[in-house]
């Protein structure tokens, strides 16, 4: 059993393939397992490295930057949305509030108001106002009366007189009494309104002047807001808003800031406990519009700096943008847990939560890995392992394939050698055995007549020819295998080649009663060929045609041109070939009939020799055949142009 296995090439080949597969699969599995473990460890290591890196980076972004920024902001109050300023006694000095304890108007002034508003007797009202102004030494009363006189002139539709009167209030003569700030503000607004009524050419310059001057007046904050809002309305109504691109935005910014200051001051008056909050710490002031306030000392004053939620979010958004990249993002929360900045949806993995310091005690920031991005970062490292593993596996596969190919080639060579020896033994044994029997018969003198001796000698000669042909085929095959077959390529006539081949098989065909026909088309060009080798090709094809045509043998050799090619065609009416057989007939030692009782002898080398010679001549050989319908072998050889091959 052991010897049978050892001497069986197929079993040896299967074991070699099995061992090669094990040599590839086992290391590959181990490599993949180690790579998987390495990737897991690498992921953990990458995650920790990223956490350490981004946590360290967040210290600068969320601790150092806010601290340095707001330390500078205490000296630059413009960064705040609004301010509430206290004196050393903790009294609000800004926003400036209106004084509710003004001295009650005199009876004379009340009488003038009655004439103006109730009786609508504007002439008498003007006289009464002039009388009061002339008899009073109080500047505010004097200018109040002059403003009232202007108002009465307007109600009488005496616009030009009213404008002249109002201008003297807004722009008093050098020796006139100084106009109080509140009256000056209202007088400027009145003058602008009067200019608007008659579309006065000085309206634009007056609006520009009053928008700037009002901001400088020492009046209550509510008064400034009212005057500025009315001036802006007048400018928009008369189409000057686009021309006042500098003045109106400044005025509007003051209005917005002042309103926030008033709102915060009112809220703090009602929540006095908030004044004891720590300095330099942002806390939320829950007014109608939520504000963030921070107390700090500035010279001899205490200041509450105010930021709107929007402005606070804008400040933190810079830090958020600095921290955010393709791997991470963050969210900022105030001391009440309200999100201030960052992405609205936290579709990621939180890896750290930092408590903010300095000005933002009680605040925090949450740091996130983006959803799925962490795996992508880890996969970048994994790619290195994958490429290495892939390269190793490919190398192993390539080595195994090369080894398997070498083993298969060696196995094929061994099989070819065994087939070659077996074929030689079988093919040589038959003629030698026949010759030995015939020679022994002749030597023993057992021939009955002279005619029988002649027949025996003819049989011996026939077997000798057969033996010589076998040996020639074996020698040709040997030279083919060693690539030492040399051809004497020279211009040759295809007609001469066909004639020589026909002469070579003539005797055999006559004896076998073959109906043979040679057809040559004219004119025929020359071809580059080894004449003897091409004759051998045709002889082999003709011999096969005879061998595999059993009854009423009809064989045709046809020579013709096709484009710039010369075709040598052998046609028979033999047994034909199947599609599968046509694919293998040019393989070495292949025979269509492998049974021991086959009718046609041979080694299976003829057609492989034919193909070898045709390929060496840069030609092609085609086969057309059907079982029971005969076969056509067509050889195509390139022609030599302008050279006739006719004989």
Secondary structure, DSSP 8 states (H G I E B T S, - for coil): -HHHHHT-HHHHHHHHHHHHHHHHHHHHHHHHHHHHHHHHHHHHHHHHHHHHHHHHHHHIIIIIHHHHHHHHHTT-GGGSSEEEEE-TTS-EEES----S------HHHHHHHIIIIIS--HHHHHHHHHHHHHH---HHHHHHHHHHHHHHHHHTT-HHHHHHHHHHHHT--TTS----HHHHHHHHHHHHHHHHHTT-TTHHHHHHHHHHHHHHS---HHHHHHHHHHHHHHHHHTT-TTT-TTHHHHHHHHHHHHHHHHHHHHHHHH-GGGGGS-TT--EEE-SSS-EEEEEEEETTEEEEEEEEHHHHHHHHHHHHHHH--SSEEEEEE-TTS-EEEE-SS--EEEEEEEE--GGGTT-EEEEEEETTHHHHHHHHHHHHHHHHHHHHHHHHHHHHHHHHHHHHHHHHHHHHHHHHHHHHHHHHHHHHHHHHHHHHHHHHT--SSHHHHHHHHHHHHHHHHHHHHHHHHHHHHHHHHTT------EEEEHHHHHHHHHHHHHHHHHHTT-EEEEEE-SS-EEEEE-HHHHHHHHHHHHHHHHHT--SS-EEEEEEEEETTEEEEEEEE-SS---HHHHHHTTSTT--S--STT-SS---S-HHHHHHHHHHHTT-EEEEEE-TTS-EEEEEEEEEEEEEE---
